Structures are given as structure tokens and as C-alpha cells.
Amino acid sequence: MIHKYAGEIQADINITPHMFRHSFATYLMEEDVNIRYIQKMLGHASITTTQIYTYVTTEKEKEILQTRHPRNKINIGYCSEVNL
């Protein structure tokens, strides 16, 4: 069925069921779904398998660093009287 519809849209790549599975898992990760839930949905016995299977996009990594990194909570005021 996938090959039929891929042919109808004249896809330049070979679309497989695994691609849908991978896209689904990746989307869930990007939406901050707990990896344990993803593991259960995919039927993985090991969380390691789920971690390898999914990835976080570069944009999501940037967002996480910008919003959740502990360094963001540090407030260092500027002191003009410091002599170097």
C-alpha cells in the first residue's frame, strides 16, 4: 500500500513502513513525550533501542539549551568598579 501511494505521488525515494515508524517516534520526542512512553508504544524491551531509534532535531536541541540549561538561571550582574 505504501509503495502504491508513493508511486502515485512520484516519490524520488523508496518509502518504507520503517520510515513512518521512525518519523512517528521522532515527532513524539520533539513534542517532549517521555521516552518511556515512546518505548512502550514502539514495543522495545530496552530503552537503549528506543534511544538509538529516535533522535532530536538540531532545532530542538537548541531550544532545550536555550530554555532549560541550568546556566540560564545564573544572574551575574555587571559591576563597573571591577579593575582588571
Secondary structure by P-SEA (a helix, b strand, c coil): caaaaaaaacccccccaaaaaaaaaaaaaaacccaaaaaaaaccccaaaaaaaccccaaaaaaaaacccccccbbbbbbccccc
